[in-house]
Amino acid sequence: MEGGLIKELFILALKQAKEKGDLWWEVRALQELGWHNELNGLVLRNAEEIERSDNLDLKILLADAKDDKQQSIALRKLYARDTHMEL
């Protein structure tokens, strides 16, 4: 029962994020639900917005959705370097 409740809460969070137009929280809800096809579709539909953003997490997801391994690796290195600099 607990697992079903959690899933329903993430589905509710997904609906609310869609209504608000909050791409990041839509992505997070889809990740938590394990809905990878829906996640890839969402990221691809919002590619222009993601490319204009400074959000490396979303850019990595976009590169992965496009199956652009070189871009994904480059972004992950940048992410690791930025994360290491903050420590």
PDB file of N, CA, C and O in Angstrom, chain B, residues numbered from 101:
ATOM      1  N   MET B 101       0.819  -1.185   0.000  1.00  0.00           N
ATOM      2  CA  MET B 101       0.000   0.000   0.000  1.00  0.00           C
ATOM      3  C   MET B 101       0.866   1.254   0.000  1.00  0.00           C
ATOM      4  O   MET B 101       0.557   2.223  -0.692  1.00  0.00           O
ATOM      5  N   GLU B 102       1.953   1.239   0.776  1.00  0.00           N
ATOM      6  CA  GLU B 102       2.803   2.408   0.877  1.00  0.00           C
ATOM      7  C   GLU B 102       3.394   2.784  -0.480  1.00  0.00           C
ATOM      8  O   GLU B 102       3.437   3.963  -0.830  1.00  0.00           O
ATOM      9  N   GLY B 103       3.851   1.788  -1.249  1.00  0.00           N
ATOM     10  CA  GLY B 103       4.411   2.042  -2.567  1.00  0.00           C
ATOM     11  C   GLY B 103       3.398   2.637  -3.512  1.00  0.00           C
ATOM     12  O   GLY B 103       3.731   3.511  -4.313  1.00  0.00           O
ATOM     13  N   GLY B 104       2.153   2.171  -3.431  1.00  0.00           N
ATOM     14  CA  GLY B 104       1.092   2.713  -4.273  1.00  0.00           C
ATOM     15  C   GLY B 104       0.775   4.147  -3.929  1.00  0.00           C
ATOM     16  O   GLY B 104       0.492   4.954  -4.815  1.00  0.00           O
ATOM     17  N   LEU B 105       0.820   4.473  -2.654  1.00  0.00           N
ATOM     18  CA  LEU B 105       0.556   5.838  -2.215  1.00  0.00           C
ATOM     19  C   LEU B 105       1.643   6.777  -2.723  1.00  0.00           C
ATOM     20  O   LEU B 105       1.358   7.876  -3.199  1.00  0.00           O
ATOM     21  N   ILE B 106       2.881   6.334  -2.615  1.00  0.00           N
ATOM     22  CA  ILE B 106       3.994   7.152  -3.085  1.00  0.00           C
ATOM     23  C   ILE B 106       3.878   7.394  -4.583  1.00  0.00           C
ATOM     24  O   ILE B 106       4.086   8.511  -5.056  1.00  0.00           O
ATOM     25  N   LYS B 107       3.546   6.346  -5.322  1.00  0.00           N
ATOM     26  CA  LYS B 107       3.379   6.501  -6.772  1.00  0.00           C
ATOM     27  C   LYS B 107       2.284   7.508  -7.070  1.00  0.00           C
ATOM     28  O   LYS B 107       2.458   8.368  -7.933  1.00  0.00           O
ATOM     29  N   GLU B 108       1.163   7.418  -6.378  1.00  0.00           N
ATOM     30  CA  GLU B 108       0.058   8.359  -6.596  1.00  0.00           C
ATOM     31  C   GLU B 108       0.470   9.788  -6.262  1.00  0.00           C
ATOM     32  O   GLU B 108       0.037  10.731  -6.925  1.00  0.00           O
ATOM     33  N   LEU B 109       1.300   9.951  -5.241  1.00  0.00           N
ATOM     34  CA  LEU B 109       1.773  11.294  -4.893  1.00  0.00           C
ATOM     35  C   LEU B 109       2.662  11.869  -5.990  1.00  0.00           C
ATOM     36  O   LEU B 109       2.589  13.062  -6.285  1.00  0.00           O
ATOM     37  N   PHE B 110       3.499  11.032  -6.594  1.00  0.00           N
ATOM     38  CA  PHE B 110       4.331  11.512  -7.689  1.00  0.00           C
ATOM     39  C   PHE B 110       3.488  11.811  -8.931  1.00  0.00           C
ATOM     40  O   PHE B 110       3.789  12.750  -9.668  1.00  0.00           O
ATOM     41  N   ILE B 111       2.453  11.036  -9.163  1.00  0.00           N
ATOM     42  CA  ILE B 111       1.552  11.323 -10.283  1.00  0.00           C
ATOM     43  C   ILE B 111       0.855  12.656 -10.051  1.00  0.00           C
ATOM     44  O   ILE B 111       0.711  13.452 -10.979  1.00  0.00           O
ATOM     45  N   LEU B 112       0.428  12.902  -8.832  1.00  0.00           N
ATOM     46  CA  LEU B 112      -0.187  14.180  -8.486  1.00  0.00           C
ATOM     47  C   LEU B 112       0.819  15.322  -8.670  1.00  0.00           C
ATOM     48  O   LEU B 112       0.475  16.373  -9.211  1.00  0.00           O
ATOM     49  N   ALA B 113       2.042  15.115  -8.226  1.00  0.00           N
ATOM     50  CA  ALA B 113       3.092  16.127  -8.392  1.00  0.00           C
ATOM     51  C   ALA B 113       3.343  16.402  -9.870  1.00  0.00           C
ATOM     52  O   ALA B 113       3.567  17.549 -10.258  1.00  0.00           O
ATOM     53  N   LEU B 114       3.306  15.367 -10.691  1.00  0.00           N
ATOM     54  CA  LEU B 114       3.492  15.516 -12.132  1.00  0.00           C
ATOM     55  C   LEU B 114       2.384  16.371 -12.720  1.00  0.00           C
ATOM     56  O   LEU B 114       2.651  17.282 -13.503  1.00  0.00           O
ATOM     57  N   LYS B 115       1.152  16.086 -12.354  1.00  0.00           N
ATOM     58  CA  LYS B 115       0.012  16.873 -12.853  1.00  0.00           C
ATOM     59  C   LYS B 115       0.131  18.333 -12.447  1.00  0.00           C
ATOM     60  O   LYS B 115      -0.111  19.229 -13.255  1.00  0.00           O
ATOM     61  N   GLN B 116       0.500  18.571 -11.203  1.00  0.00           N
ATOM     62  CA  GLN B 116       0.639  19.949 -10.720  1.00  0.00           C
ATOM     63  C   GLN B 116       1.768  20.676 -11.446  1.00  0.00           C
ATOM     64  O   GLN B 116       1.632  21.848 -11.796  1.00  0.00           O
ATOM     65  N   ALA B 117       2.876  19.982 -11.669  1.00  0.00           N
ATOM     66  CA  ALA B 117       3.997  20.597 -12.380  1.00  0.00           C
ATOM     67  C   ALA B 117       3.601  20.949 -13.811  1.00  0.00           C
ATOM     68  O   ALA B 117       3.989  22.001 -14.319  1.00  0.00           O
ATOM     69  N   LYS B 118       2.828  20.073 -14.466  1.00  0.00           N
ATOM     70  CA  LYS B 118       2.349  20.353 -15.823  1.00  0.00           C
ATOM     71  C   LYS B 118       1.474  21.588 -15.831  1.00  0.00           C
ATOM     72  O   LYS B 118       1.616  22.454 -16.695  1.00  0.00           O
ATOM     73  N   GLU B 119       0.572  21.671 -14.874  1.00  0.00           N
ATOM     74  CA  GLU B 119      -0.327  22.821 -14.788  1.00  0.00           C
ATOM     75  C   GLU B 119       0.432  24.121 -14.592  1.00  0.00           C
ATOM     76  O   GLU B 119       0.052  25.157 -15.136  1.00  0.00           O
ATOM     77  N   LYS B 120       1.497  24.067 -13.820  1.00  0.00           N
ATOM     78  CA  LYS B 120       2.304  25.255 -13.535  1.00  0.00           C
ATOM     79  C   LYS B 120       3.345  25.531 -14.616  1.00  0.00           C
ATOM     80  O   LYS B 120       3.955  26.600 -14.638  1.00  0.00           O
ATOM     81  N   GLY B 121       3.546  24.572 -15.505  1.00  0.00           N
ATOM     82  CA  GLY B 121       4.581  24.724 -16.524  1.00  0.00           C
ATOM     83  C   GLY B 121       5.980  24.643 -15.939  1.00  0.00           C
ATOM     84  O   GLY B 121       6.902  25.299 -16.423  1.00  0.00           O
ATOM     85  N   ASP B 122       6.138  23.840 -14.901  1.00  0.00           N
ATOM     86  CA  ASP B 122       7.414  23.699 -14.215  1.00  0.00           C
ATOM     87  C   ASP B 122       8.143  22.466 -14.742  1.00  0.00           C
ATOM     88  O   ASP B 122       7.947  21.352 -14.255  1.00  0.00           O
ATOM     89  N   LEU B 123       8.978  22.690 -15.737  1.00  0.00           N
ATOM     90  CA  LEU B 123       9.663  21.593 -16.420  1.00  0.00           C
ATOM     91  C   LEU B 123      10.511  20.755 -15.465  1.00  0.00           C
ATOM     92  O   LEU B 123      10.489  19.526 -15.527  1.00  0.00           O
ATOM     93  N   TRP B 124      11.262  21.425 -14.576  1.00  0.00           N
ATOM     94  CA  TRP B 124      12.137  20.682 -13.671  1.00  0.00           C
ATOM     95  C   TRP B 124      11.350  19.684 -12.830  1.00  0.00           C
ATOM     96  O   TRP B 124      11.762  18.532 -12.696  1.00  0.00           O
ATOM     97  N   TRP B 125      10.228  20.109 -12.262  1.00  0.00           N
ATOM     98  CA  TRP B 125       9.465  19.202 -11.408  1.00  0.00           C
ATOM     99  C   TRP B 125       8.731  18.133 -12.204  1.00  0.00           C
ATOM    100  O   TRP B 125       8.482  17.042 -11.693  1.00  0.00           O
ATOM    101  N   GLU B 126       8.383  18.436 -13.454  1.00  0.00           N
ATOM    102  CA  GLU B 126       7.838  17.378 -14.321  1.00  0.00           C
ATOM    103  C   GLU B 126       8.897  16.293 -14.517  1.00  0.00           C
ATOM    104  O   GLU B 126       8.620  15.099 -14.396  1.00  0.00           O
ATOM    105  N   VAL B 127      10.108  16.737 -14.819  1.00  0.00           N
ATOM    106  CA  VAL B 127      11.223  15.808 -15.018  1.00  0.00           C
ATOM    107  C   VAL B 127      11.444  14.963 -13.764  1.00  0.00           C
ATOM    108  O   VAL B 127      11.560  13.740 -13.846  1.00  0.00           O
ATOM    109  N   ARG B 128      11.501  15.612 -12.618  1.00  0.00           N
ATOM    110  CA  ARG B 128      11.765  14.886 -11.372  1.00  0.00           C
ATOM    111  C   ARG B 128      10.678  13.860 -11.070  1.00  0.00           C
ATOM    112  O   ARG B 128      10.973  12.743 -10.644  1.00  0.00           O
ATOM    113  N   ALA B 129       9.427  14.240 -11.290  1.00  0.00           N
ATOM    114  CA  ALA B 129       8.341  13.293 -11.034  1.00  0.00           C
ATOM    115  C   ALA B 129       8.443  12.089 -11.975  1.00  0.00           C
ATOM    116  O   ALA B 129       8.269  10.949 -11.544  1.00  0.00           O
ATOM    117  N   LEU B 130       8.721  12.336 -13.247  1.00  0.00           N
ATOM    118  CA  LEU B 130       8.857  11.237 -14.206  1.00  0.00           C
ATOM    119  C   LEU B 130      10.041  10.334 -13.847  1.00  0.00           C
ATOM    120  O   LEU B 130       9.962   9.114 -13.992  1.00  0.00           O
ATOM    121  N   GLN B 131      11.130  10.933 -13.381  1.00  0.00           N
ATOM    122  CA  GLN B 131      12.277  10.128 -12.953  1.00  0.00           C
ATOM    123  C   GLN B 131      11.893   9.229 -11.788  1.00  0.00           C
ATOM    124  O   GLN B 131      12.204   8.038 -11.789  1.00  0.00           O
ATOM    125  N   GLU B 132      11.221   9.795 -10.799  1.00  0.00           N
ATOM    126  CA  GLU B 132      10.835   9.015  -9.626  1.00  0.00           C
ATOM    127  C   GLU B 132       9.840   7.914  -9.978  1.00  0.00           C
ATOM    128  O   GLU B 132       9.847   6.845  -9.367  1.00  0.00           O
ATOM    129  N   LEU B 133       8.994   8.175 -10.952  1.00  0.00           N
ATOM    130  CA  LEU B 133       8.028   7.171 -11.386  1.00  0.00           C
ATOM    131  C   LEU B 133       8.673   6.102 -12.265  1.00  0.00           C
ATOM    132  O   LEU B 133       8.099   5.033 -12.472  1.00  0.00           O
ATOM    133  N   GLY B 134       9.869   6.395 -12.781  1.00  0.00           N
ATOM    134  CA  GLY B 134      10.545   5.447 -13.660  1.00  0.00           C
ATOM    135  C   GLY B 134       9.953   5.417 -15.055  1.00  0.00           C
ATOM    136  O   GLY B 134      10.082   4.420 -15.766  1.00  0.00           O
ATOM    137  N   TRP B 135       9.307   6.495 -15.451  1.00  0.00           N
ATOM    138  CA  TRP B 135       8.654   6.581 -16.754  1.00  0.00           C
ATOM    139  C   TRP B 135       9.637   7.175 -17.769  1.00  0.00           C
ATOM    140  O   TRP B 135       9.533   8.345 -18.138  1.00  0.00           O
ATOM    141  N   HIS B 136      10.572   6.370 -18.205  1.00  0.00           N
ATOM    142  CA  HIS B 136      11.684   6.834 -19.034  1.00  0.00           C
ATOM    143  C   HIS B 136      11.250   7.294 -20.419  1.00  0.00           C
ATOM    144  O   HIS B 136      11.765   8.297 -20.914  1.00  0.00           O
ATOM    145  N   ASN B 137      10.327   6.600 -21.055  1.00  0.00           N
ATOM    146  CA  ASN B 137       9.864   7.021 -22.388  1.00  0.00           C
ATOM    147  C   ASN B 137       9.184   8.382 -22.317  1.00  0.00           C
ATOM    148  O   ASN B 137       9.412   9.238 -23.172  1.00  0.00           O
ATOM    149  N   GLU B 138       8.351   8.583 -21.301  1.00  0.00           N
ATOM    150  CA  GLU B 138       7.668   9.858 -21.121  1.00  0.00           C
ATOM    151  C   GLU B 138       8.677  10.962 -20.822  1.00  0.00           C
ATOM    152  O   GLU B 138       8.548  12.086 -21.308  1.00  0.00           O
ATOM    153  N   LEU B 139       9.685  10.627 -20.014  1.00  0.00           N
ATOM    154  CA  LEU B 139      10.736  11.590 -19.677  1.00  0.00           C
ATOM    155  C   LEU B 139      11.486  12.014 -20.931  1.00  0.00           C
ATOM    156  O   LEU B 139      11.682  13.208 -21.161  1.00  0.00           O
ATOM    157  N   ASN B 140      11.904  11.056 -21.741  1.00  0.00           N
ATOM    158  CA  ASN B 140      12.623  11.386 -22.972  1.00  0.00           C
ATOM    159  C   ASN B 140      11.769  12.237 -23.897  1.00  0.00           C
ATOM    160  O   ASN B 140      12.265  13.188 -24.501  1.00  0.00           O
ATOM    161  N   GLY B 141      10.489  11.901 -24.011  1.00  0.00           N
ATOM    162  CA  GLY B 141       9.591  12.691 -24.851  1.00  0.00           C
ATOM    163  C   GLY B 141       9.466  14.126 -24.355  1.00  0.00           C
ATOM    164  O   GLY B 141       9.514  15.070 -25.144  1.00  0.00           O
ATOM    165  N   LEU B 142       9.307  14.285 -23.050  1.00  0.00           N
ATOM    166  CA  LEU B 142       9.198  15.617 -22.460  1.00  0.00           C
ATOM    167  C   LEU B 142      10.464  16.426 -22.717  1.00  0.00           C
ATOM    168  O   LEU B 142      10.395  17.592 -23.107  1.00  0.00           O
ATOM    169  N   VAL B 143      11.594  15.820 -22.501  1.00  0.00           N
ATOM    170  CA  VAL B 143      12.868  16.516 -22.686  1.00  0.00           C
ATOM    171  C   VAL B 143      13.053  16.913 -24.153  1.00  0.00           C
ATOM    172  O   VAL B 143      13.480  18.031 -24.445  1.00  0.00           O
ATOM    173  N   LEU B 144      12.739  16.018 -25.059  1.00  0.00           N
ATOM    174  CA  LEU B 144      12.883  16.325 -26.483  1.00  0.00           C
ATOM    175  C   LEU B 144      11.926  17.421 -26.929  1.00  0.00           C
ATOM    176  O   LEU B 144      12.290  18.271 -27.742  1.00  0.00           O
ATOM    177  N   ARG B 145      10.708  17.407 -26.403  1.00  0.00           N
ATOM    178  CA  ARG B 145       9.729  18.459 -26.750  1.00  0.00           C
ATOM    179  C   ARG B 145      10.159  19.830 -26.233  1.00  0.00           C
ATOM    180  O   ARG B 145       9.754  20.859 -26.774  1.00  0.00           O
ATOM    181  N   ASN B 146      10.966  19.838 -25.202  1.00  0.00           N
ATOM    182  CA  ASN B 146      11.406  21.093 -24.586  1.00  0.00           C
ATOM    183  C   ASN B 146      12.881  21.362 -24.842  1.00  0.00           C
ATOM    184  O   ASN B 146      13.536  22.061 -24.068  1.00  0.00           O
ATOM    185  N   ALA B 147      13.403  20.805 -25.932  1.00  0.00           N
ATOM    186  CA  ALA B 147      14.833  20.899 -26.226  1.00  0.00           C
ATOM    187  C   ALA B 147      15.314  22.345 -26.320  1.00  0.00           C
ATOM    188  O   ALA B 147      16.366  22.675 -25.773  1.00  0.00           O
ATOM    189  N   GLU B 148      14.576  23.203 -26.993  1.00  0.00           N
ATOM    190  CA  GLU B 148      15.020  24.589 -27.156  1.00  0.00           C
ATOM    191  C   GLU B 148      15.126  25.294 -25.810  1.00  0.00           C
ATOM    192  O   GLU B 148      16.109  25.985 -25.545  1.00  0.00           O
ATOM    193  N   GLU B 149      14.126  25.123 -24.965  1.00  0.00           N
ATOM    194  CA  GLU B 149      14.144  25.738 -23.641  1.00  0.00           C
ATOM    195  C   GLU B 149      15.331  25.220 -22.824  1.00  0.00           C
ATOM    196  O   GLU B 149      16.010  25.990 -22.146  1.00  0.00           O
ATOM    197  N   ILE B 150      15.570  23.921 -22.896  1.00  0.00           N
ATOM    198  CA  ILE B 150      16.663  23.312 -22.134  1.00  0.00           C
ATOM    199  C   ILE B 150      18.016  23.820 -22.634  1.00  0.00           C
ATOM    200  O   ILE B 150      18.898  24.126 -21.833  1.00  0.00           O
ATOM    201  N   GLU B 151      18.179  23.910 -23.948  1.00  0.00           N
ATOM    202  CA  GLU B 151      19.443  24.375 -24.514  1.00  0.00           C
ATOM    203  C   GLU B 151      19.735  25.821 -24.120  1.00  0.00           C
ATOM    204  O   GLU B 151      20.897  26.192 -23.958  1.00  0.00           O
ATOM    205  N   ARG B 152      18.697  26.639 -23.965  1.00  0.00           N
ATOM    206  CA  ARG B 152      18.881  28.044 -23.553  1.00  0.00           C
ATOM    207  C   ARG B 152      19.157  28.180 -22.061  1.00  0.00           C
ATOM    208  O   ARG B 152      19.648  29.216 -21.612  1.00  0.00           O
ATOM    209  N   SER B 153      18.847  27.150 -21.297  1.00  0.00           N
ATOM    210  CA  SER B 153      18.975  27.226 -19.844  1.00  0.00           C
ATOM    211  C   SER B 153      20.417  27.008 -19.397  1.00  0.00           C
ATOM    212  O   SER B 153      21.281  26.619 -20.183  1.00  0.00           O
ATOM    213  N   ASP B 154      20.650  27.269 -18.119  1.00  0.00           N
ATOM    214  CA  ASP B 154      21.947  26.987 -17.501  1.00  0.00           C
ATOM    215  C   ASP B 154      21.910  25.691 -16.706  1.00  0.00           C
ATOM    216  O   ASP B 154      22.849  25.395 -15.967  1.00  0.00           O
ATOM    217  N   ASN B 155      20.840  24.913 -16.846  1.00  0.00           N
ATOM    218  CA  ASN B 155      20.638  23.728 -16.031  1.00  0.00           C
ATOM    219  C   ASN B 155      21.357  22.524 -16.644  1.00  0.00           C
ATOM    220  O   ASN B 155      20.883  21.930 -17.612  1.00  0.00           O
ATOM    221  N   LEU B 156      22.513  22.173 -16.060  1.00  0.00           N
ATOM    222  CA  LEU B 156      23.290  21.049 -16.587  1.00  0.00           C
ATOM    223  C   LEU B 156      22.559  19.721 -16.457  1.00  0.00           C
ATOM    224  O   LEU B 156      22.705  18.850 -17.314  1.00  0.00           O
ATOM    225  N   ASP B 157      21.770  19.552 -15.393  1.00  0.00           N
ATOM    226  CA  ASP B 157      21.015  18.309 -15.230  1.00  0.00           C
ATOM    227  C   ASP B 157      20.087  18.092 -16.423  1.00  0.00           C
ATOM    228  O   ASP B 157      20.039  17.000 -16.989  1.00  0.00           O
ATOM    229  N   LEU B 158      19.354  19.133 -16.799  1.00  0.00           N
ATOM    230  CA  LEU B 158      18.432  19.012 -17.928  1.00  0.00           C
ATOM    231  C   LEU B 158      19.188  18.828 -19.236  1.00  0.00           C
ATOM    232  O   LEU B 158      18.747  18.074 -20.104  1.00  0.00           O
ATOM    233  N   LYS B 159      20.317  19.504 -19.386  1.00  0.00           N
ATOM    234  CA  LYS B 159      21.103  19.367 -20.612  1.00  0.00           C
ATOM    235  C   LYS B 159      21.660  17.947 -20.759  1.00  0.00           C
ATOM    236  O   LYS B 159      21.734  17.414 -21.866  1.00  0.00           O
ATOM    237  N   ILE B 160      22.046  17.350 -19.647  1.00  0.00           N
ATOM    238  CA  ILE B 160      22.517  15.955 -19.683  1.00  0.00           C
ATOM    239  C   ILE B 160      21.372  15.035 -20.102  1.00  0.00           C
ATOM    240  O   ILE B 160      21.559  14.143 -20.929  1.00  0.00           O
ATOM    241  N   LEU B 161      20.196  15.253 -19.533  1.00  0.00           N
ATOM    242  CA  LEU B 161      19.038  14.439 -19.909  1.00  0.00           C
ATOM    243  C   LEU B 161      18.712  14.596 -21.389  1.00  0.00           C
ATOM    244  O   LEU B 161      18.355  13.625 -22.056  1.00  0.00           O
ATOM    245  N   LEU B 162      18.835  15.821 -21.902  1.00  0.00           N
ATOM    246  CA  LEU B 162      18.573  16.055 -23.320  1.00  0.00           C
ATOM    247  C   LEU B 162      19.592  15.320 -24.185  1.00  0.00           C
ATOM    248  O   LEU B 162      19.222  14.672 -25.165  1.00  0.00           O
ATOM    249  N   ALA B 163      20.853  15.414 -23.835  1.00  0.00           N
ATOM    250  CA  ALA B 163      21.879  14.697 -24.603  1.00  0.00           C
ATOM    251  C   ALA B 163      21.611  13.193 -24.582  1.00  0.00           C
ATOM    252  O   ALA B 163      21.763  12.518 -25.600  1.00  0.00           O
ATOM    253  N   ASP B 164      21.213  12.675 -23.426  1.00  0.00           N
ATOM    254  CA  ASP B 164      20.896  11.248 -23.324  1.00  0.00           C
ATOM    255  C   ASP B 164      19.675  10.890 -24.174  1.00  0.00           C
ATOM    256  O   ASP B 164      19.659   9.854 -24.838  1.00  0.00           O
ATOM    257  N   ALA B 165      18.656  11.751 -24.150  1.00  0.00           N
ATOM    258  CA  ALA B 165      17.445  11.484 -24.940  1.00  0.00           C
ATOM    259  C   ALA B 165      17.746  11.496 -26.433  1.00  0.00           C
ATOM    260  O   ALA B 165      17.127  10.765 -27.206  1.00  0.00           O
ATOM    261  N   LYS B 166      18.703  12.334 -26.831  1.00  0.00           N
ATOM    262  CA  LYS B 166      19.118  12.399 -28.237  1.00  0.00           C
ATOM    263  C   LYS B 166      20.126  11.303 -28.578  1.00  0.00           C
ATOM    264  O   LYS B 166      20.523  11.158 -29.734  1.00  0.00           O
ATOM    265  N   ASP B 167      20.537  10.536 -27.572  1.00  0.00           N
ATOM    266  CA  ASP B 167      21.560   9.503 -27.718  1.00  0.00           C
ATOM    267  C   ASP B 167      22.869  10.103 -28.235  1.00  0.00           C
ATOM    268  O   ASP B 167      23.577   9.493 -29.036  1.00  0.00           O
ATOM    269  N   ASP B 168      23.175  11.315 -27.757  1.00  0.00           N
ATOM    270  CA  ASP B 168      24.400  12.017 -28.113  1.00  0.00           C
ATOM    271  C   ASP B 168      25.428  11.747 -27.014  1.00  0.00           C
ATOM    272  O   ASP B 168      25.564  12.517 -26.063  1.00  0.00           O
ATOM    273  N   LYS B 169      26.135  10.651 -27.168  1.00  0.00           N
ATOM    274  CA  LYS B 169      27.058  10.201 -26.132  1.00  0.00           C
ATOM    275  C   LYS B 169      28.197  11.194 -25.883  1.00  0.00           C
ATOM    276  O   LYS B 169      28.588  11.414 -24.736  1.00  0.00           O
ATOM    277  N   GLN B 170      28.725  11.786 -26.940  1.00  0.00           N
ATOM    278  CA  GLN B 170      29.824  12.740 -26.770  1.00  0.00           C
ATOM    279  C   GLN B 170      29.369  13.957 -25.968  1.00  0.00           C
ATOM    280  O   GLN B 170      30.069  14.400 -25.057  1.00  0.00           O
ATOM    281  N   GLN B 171      28.213  14.490 -26.302  1.00  0.00           N
ATOM    282  CA  GLN B 171      27.693  15.640 -25.577  1.00  0.00           C
ATOM    283  C   GLN B 171      27.392  15.273 -24.124  1.00  0.00           C
ATOM    284  O   GLN B 171      27.678  16.048 -23.211  1.00  0.00           O
ATOM    285  N   SER B 172      26.824  14.105 -23.916  1.00  0.00           N
ATOM    286  CA  SER B 172      26.509  13.650 -22.565  1.00  0.00           C
ATOM    287  C   SER B 172      27.780  13.554 -21.718  1.00  0.00           C
ATOM    288  O   SER B 172      27.799  13.999 -20.570  1.00  0.00           O
ATOM    289  N   ILE B 173      28.825  12.980 -22.280  1.00  0.00           N
ATOM    290  CA  ILE B 173      30.091  12.855 -21.550  1.00  0.00           C
ATOM    291  C   ILE B 173      30.680  14.228 -21.251  1.00  0.00           C
ATOM    292  O   ILE B 173      31.141  14.475 -20.137  1.00  0.00           O
ATOM    293  N   ALA B 174      30.668  15.119 -22.232  1.00  0.00           N
ATOM    294  CA  ALA B 174      31.220  16.464 -22.036  1.00  0.00           C
ATOM    295  C   ALA B 174      30.457  17.206 -20.938  1.00  0.00           C
ATOM    296  O   ALA B 174      31.065  17.873 -20.101  1.00  0.00           O
ATOM    297  N   LEU B 175      29.135  17.090 -20.942  1.00  0.00           N
ATOM    298  CA  LEU B 175      28.327  17.768 -19.929  1.00  0.00           C
ATOM    299  C   LEU B 175      28.544  17.150 -18.545  1.00  0.00           C
ATOM    300  O   LEU B 175      28.585  17.861 -17.541  1.00  0.00           O
ATOM    301  N   ARG B 176      28.679  15.844 -18.501  1.00  0.00           N
ATOM    302  CA  ARG B 176      28.929  15.173 -17.213  1.00  0.00           C
ATOM    303  C   ARG B 176      30.294  15.584 -16.640  1.00  0.00           C
ATOM    304  O   ARG B 176      30.434  15.744 -15.428  1.00  0.00           O
ATOM    305  N   LYS B 177      31.281  15.751 -17.497  1.00  0.00           N
ATOM    306  CA  LYS B 177      32.590  16.225 -17.042  1.00  0.00           C
ATOM    307  C   LYS B 177      32.472  17.643 -16.491  1.00  0.00           C
ATOM    308  O   LYS B 177      33.034  17.960 -15.442  1.00  0.00           O
ATOM    309  N   LEU B 178      31.744  18.486 -17.201  1.00  0.00           N
ATOM    310  CA  LEU B 178      31.534  19.856 -16.748  1.00  0.00           C
ATOM    311  C   LEU B 178      30.806  19.867 -15.411  1.00  0.00           C
ATOM    312  O   LEU B 178      31.153  20.630 -14.510  1.00  0.00           O
ATOM    313  N   TYR B 179      29.804  19.023 -15.293  1.00  0.00           N
ATOM    314  CA  TYR B 179      29.043  18.913 -14.048  1.00  0.00           C
ATOM    315  C   TYR B 179      29.952  18.470 -12.899  1.00  0.00           C
ATOM    316  O   TYR B 179      29.897  19.027 -11.803  1.00  0.00           O
ATOM    317  N   ALA B 180      30.781  17.468 -13.162  1.00  0.00           N
ATOM    318  CA  ALA B 180      31.687  16.956 -12.125  1.00  0.00           C
ATOM    319  C   ALA B 180      32.709  18.038 -11.739  1.00  0.00           C
ATOM    320  O   ALA B 180      33.035  18.196 -10.563  1.00  0.00           O
ATOM    321  N   ARG B 181      33.195  18.758 -12.710  1.00  0.00           N
ATOM    322  CA  ARG B 181      34.161  19.811 -12.432  1.00  0.00           C
ATOM    323  C   ARG B 181      33.517  20.924 -11.600  1.00  0.00           C
ATOM    324  O   ARG B 181      34.109  21.416 -10.640  1.00  0.00           O
ATOM    325  N   ASP B 182      32.297  21.312 -11.982  1.00  0.00           N
ATOM    326  CA  ASP B 182      31.577  22.348 -11.226  1.00  0.00           C
ATOM    327  C   ASP B 182      31.271  21.889  -9.808  1.00  0.00           C
ATOM    328  O   ASP B 182      31.408  22.660  -8.859  1.00  0.00           O
ATOM    329  N   THR B 183      30.858  20.641  -9.665  1.00  0.00           N
ATOM    330  CA  THR B 183      30.551  20.086  -8.351  1.00  0.00           C
ATOM    331  C   THR B 183      31.794  20.030  -7.485  1.00  0.00           C
ATOM    332  O   THR B 183      31.749  20.343  -6.296  1.00  0.00           O
ATOM    333  N   HIS B 184      32.899  19.631  -8.085  1.00  0.00           N
ATOM    334  CA  HIS B 184      34.160  19.540  -7.347  1.00  0.00           C
ATOM    335  C   HIS B 184      34.632  20.923  -6.916  1.00  0.00           C
ATOM    336  O   HIS B 184      35.203  21.070  -5.835  1.00  0.00           O
ATOM    337  N   MET B 185      34.405  21.928  -7.736  1.00  0.00           N
ATOM    338  CA  MET B 185      34.837  23.294  -7.420  1.00  0.00           C
ATOM    339  C   MET B 185      34.072  23.823  -6.199  1.00  0.00           C
ATOM    340  O   MET B 185      34.605  24.618  -5.425  1.00  0.00           O
ATOM    341  N   GLU B 186      32.826  23.377  -6.035  1.00  0.00           N
ATOM    342  CA  GLU B 186      32.004  23.844  -4.913  1.00  0.00           C
ATOM    343  C   GLU B 186      32.453  23.237  -3.594  1.00  0.00           C
ATOM    344  O   GLU B 186      32.204  23.814  -2.536  1.00  0.00           O
ATOM    345  N   LEU B 187      33.111  22.084  -3.636  1.00  0.00           N
ATOM    346  CA  LEU B 187      33.555  21.426  -2.417  1.00  0.00           C
ATOM    347  C   LEU B 187      34.739  22.145  -1.896  1.00  0.00           C
ATOM    348  O   LEU B 187      35.289  21.762  -0.863  1.00  0.00           O
TER     349      LEU B 187
END
